[in-house]
Amino acid sequence: MTAVVPGPVGFLGSRQPGRQGEKPRAGLDVAGCRWEHPTRGTFRLSGASGSTTVIMVSIPEYYEGKNVLLTGATGFMGKVLLEKLLRSCPKVKAVYILVRHKAGQTPQERMEEMISCKLFDRLRDEQPEFKEKIIAVPSELTQSELDLSEQDKEKLIDCINIVFHCAATVRFNETLRDAVQLNVIATQQLVILAQRMKNLEVFMHVSTAYAYCNRKHIEEIIYPPPVDPKKLIGSLEWMDDGLVNDITPKLIGDRPNTYTYTKALAEYVVQQEGAKLNIAIIRPSIVGASWKEPFPGWIDNFNGPSGLFIAAGKGILRTMRASNSAVADLVPVDVVVNTTLAAAWYSGVNRYSRPRNIMVYNCTTGGTNPFHWGEVEYHVISTFKRNPLEQAFRRPNVNLTSNHLLYHYWIAVSHKAPAFLYDIYLRITGRSPRMMKTITRLHKAMMLIEYFTSNSWIWNTENVNMLMNQLSPEDKKVFNFDVRQLHWAEYMENYCMGTKKYVLNEEMSGLPAARKHLKKLRNIRYGFNTVLVILIWRIFIARSQMARNIWYFVVSLCYKFLSYFRASSTMRY
Ligand SMILES: NC(=O)c1ccc[n+]([C@@H]2O[C@H](COP(=O)([O-])OP(=O)(O)OC[C@H]3O[C@@H](n4cnc5c(N)ncnc54)[C@H](OP(=O)(O)O)[C@@H]3O)[C@@H](O)[C@H]2O)c1
């Protein structure tokens, strides 16, 4: 199995005629070129000698009149992509979204509910008619042929120009069977459908930067898969669930979960099955709240670090197995979306000029603007101390440790003991205990993420840098993914406030009460500590002569120190 090497860097446009009815696009090696007069939509490149001039399409212009297919539109990344595409490329013809029936709602109802959320406020203001461009297509991706009706299938085959495949199960503890079903088999089926699309220009597959997390240095190439997906799929057909679960740890080997394992298999499937397609793969690391768009700090789920930030803000999460110095490779969702839209533009405009190989983009931050878990902890705690969450359980404070013994000590002292005491209090006051259950759930979530908070990786980002250099100044502004400009302290504050506003739906007007509550918790802690000291004194000091001697010695030392301090400070005046 050979690895795919990324395509040539720094080549734009095409010298070959486009498809029938399409404007021919000129091509030019951009080395030694400079940008001239960026105008709305188009931009102009001229050779260093000034002799050659070429007109290139901008990103919004590329999407003009295009029919786009998007999977996973109801998910975190999918809906940000949908919003950004419609807002920043207003002339896109239509976006077909594959949506399944869920919780008694039809795909159409789900789409309507989704676009009524706050994320779409800005788009609603700017383009009140945007809804007409979104077409919800019923599709259950885990079913045969994606459960598409014949009519829908024909429609998609006839009209789609660009595919964005975002749908996946991102649960780290998914069973292997389910993870393979959605992340591998559904991807395969979508690629097969894409092969039949008559006007397809680009197939964008969203993978993860951790697909090859068993390596420390990850380049922008597709590595050999851990197993032949076809063989695995064949085996899963005859194995029962018990057997599959038994062999899962052996199969995933040095990967931490079925998610990263199946995402690696999916990349291989895309490469093998889509050999005739123009494909690009985007690999984001840990996708966090938005940096700028449509507004800072937008987030709508508890997945990944967001749930842990909330638990820390509530004062429930007090310790975590993590390395303070490990790189926290968070990447804002708008950065991922902008990179994805730009990558599709690049592959689309160069579809006749570039060799047919898959462009892979490691969409990460650690290499260009590193941020560490110790810093994450500091910013989360300081934000939530200044702007507390409502009804916090304790004052926010977290200890990150990679020491096994310390970790278990803190788990017992600052997680389990307070939860146990609180549950007793709930029982005494006639309420049902719940804190131990919450703590158990939290520990499960922490276990799933600790592999990523304890290790660091190095990702090559040459293709991402190359892509950035291909953008016109105007596109660079509108589709900004230059993470060197990211100011982490500000981002983290907006992220935490985003979890408060958009995930927990807490009003900012409730802040004074939340601060008062935090002060009350601090006084309770002072009171508790005082009682503890008195108890210790009663138990140990009052009963043992030696402990008493040590106690008097310490007290007299403090007294002498204070007297000396007072005397020396009065002498100055
Ligand atoms: N979030 C991250 O930190 C992160 C990091 C790296 C890469 N990624 C990649 O980014 C992509 C999007 O992730 P995300 O965070 O947006 O995930 P998400 O919020 O969990 O969204 C998953 C999407 O997939 C859809 N989906 C799941 N099962 C389906 C099925 N059987 N049929 C039809 N649709 C189905 C979901 O639809 P329903 O609403 O119907 O469930 C949802 O729209 C994924 O490919 C993921 O691997 C994410």
PDBQT file of the ligand as one rigid body, heavy atoms in Angstrom, charges set to zero:
ROOT
HETATM    1  N1  LIG A 601     -15.789  17.835  16.916  1.00  0.00    +0.000 N 
HETATM    2  C1  LIG A 601     -14.489  17.643  16.852  1.00  0.00    +0.000 C 
HETATM    3  O1  LIG A 601     -13.745  17.979  17.790  1.00  0.00    +0.000 OA
HETATM    4  C2  LIG A 601     -13.876  17.036  15.634  1.00  0.00    +0.000 A 
HETATM    5  C3  LIG A 601     -12.479  16.958  15.560  1.00  0.00    +0.000 A 
HETATM    6  C4  LIG A 601     -11.897  16.420  14.429  1.00  0.00    +0.000 A 
HETATM    7  C5  LIG A 601     -12.689  15.975  13.394  1.00  0.00    +0.000 A 
HETATM    8  N2  LIG A 601     -14.048  16.051  13.501  1.00  0.00    +0.000 N 
HETATM    9  C6  LIG A 601     -14.824  15.542  12.384  1.00  0.00    +0.000 C 
HETATM   10  O2  LIG A 601     -15.722  16.547  11.981  1.00  0.00    +0.000 OA
HETATM   11  C7  LIG A 601     -16.920  15.961  11.485  1.00  0.00    +0.000 C 
HETATM   12  C8  LIG A 601     -18.101  16.610  12.168  1.00  0.00    +0.000 C 
HETATM   13  O3  LIG A 601     -17.987  16.422  13.569  1.00  0.00    +0.000 OA
HETATM   14  P1  LIG A 601     -18.996  17.129  14.562  1.00  0.00    +0.000 P 
HETATM   15  O4  LIG A 601     -18.249  17.492  15.785  1.00  0.00    +0.000 OA
HETATM   16  O5  LIG A 601     -19.774  18.148  13.849  1.00  0.00    +0.000 OA
HETATM   17  O6  LIG A 601     -19.939  15.897  14.937  1.00  0.00    +0.000 OA
HETATM   18  P2  LIG A 601     -21.438  15.917  15.471  1.00  0.00    +0.000 P 
HETATM   19  O7  LIG A 601     -21.780  17.231  16.045  1.00  0.00    +0.000 OA
HETATM   20  O8  LIG A 601     -21.608  14.712  16.317  1.00  0.00    +0.000 OA
HETATM   21  O9  LIG A 601     -22.294  15.731  14.153  1.00  0.00    +0.000 OA
HETATM   22  C9  LIG A 601     -22.366  14.508  13.504  1.00  0.00    +0.000 C 
HETATM   23  C10 LIG A 601     -23.304  14.655  12.342  1.00  0.00    +0.000 C 
HETATM   24  O10 LIG A 601     -23.409  13.392  11.695  1.00  0.00    +0.000 OA
HETATM   25  C11 LIG A 601     -24.780  13.076  11.546  1.00  0.00    +0.000 C 
HETATM   26  N3  LIG A 601     -25.059  11.653  11.597  1.00  0.00    +0.000 N 
HETATM   27  C12 LIG A 601     -24.641  10.784  12.537  1.00  0.00    +0.000 A 
HETATM   28  N4  LIG A 601     -25.150   9.577  12.291  1.00  0.00    +0.000 NA
HETATM   29  C13 LIG A 601     -25.899   9.694  11.179  1.00  0.00    +0.000 A 
HETATM   30  C14 LIG A 601     -26.694   8.799  10.422  1.00  0.00    +0.000 A 
HETATM   31  N5  LIG A 601     -26.768   7.510  10.762  1.00  0.00    +0.000 N 
HETATM   32  N6  LIG A 601     -27.344   9.255   9.348  1.00  0.00    +0.000 NA
HETATM   33  C15 LIG A 601     -27.273  10.563   9.003  1.00  0.00    +0.000 A 
HETATM   34  N7  LIG A 601     -26.533  11.461   9.650  1.00  0.00    +0.000 NA
HETATM   35  C16 LIG A 601     -25.865  11.032  10.741  1.00  0.00    +0.000 A 
HETATM   36  C17 LIG A 601     -25.429  13.721  12.744  1.00  0.00    +0.000 C 
HETATM   37  O11 LIG A 601     -26.810  13.806  12.486  1.00  0.00    +0.000 OA
HETATM   38  P3  LIG A 601     -27.922  13.729  13.650  1.00  0.00    +0.000 P 
HETATM   39  O12 LIG A 601     -28.123  15.146  14.059  1.00  0.00    +0.000 OA
HETATM   40  O13 LIG A 601     -29.077  13.127  12.982  1.00  0.00    +0.000 OA
HETATM   41  O14 LIG A 601     -27.369  12.876  14.749  1.00  0.00    +0.000 OA
HETATM   42  C18 LIG A 601     -24.706  15.039  12.765  1.00  0.00    +0.000 C 
HETATM   43  O15 LIG A 601     -25.261  15.919  11.838  1.00  0.00    +0.000 OA
HETATM   44  C19 LIG A 601     -16.794  14.471  11.736  1.00  0.00    +0.000 C 
HETATM   45  O16 LIG A 601     -16.416  13.853  10.548  1.00  0.00    +0.000 OA
HETATM   46  C20 LIG A 601     -15.681  14.361  12.759  1.00  0.00    +0.000 C 
HETATM   47  O17 LIG A 601     -14.992  13.156  12.633  1.00  0.00    +0.000 OA
HETATM   48  C21 LIG A 601     -14.648  16.580  14.583  1.00  0.00    +0.000 A 
ENDROOT
TORSDOF 0
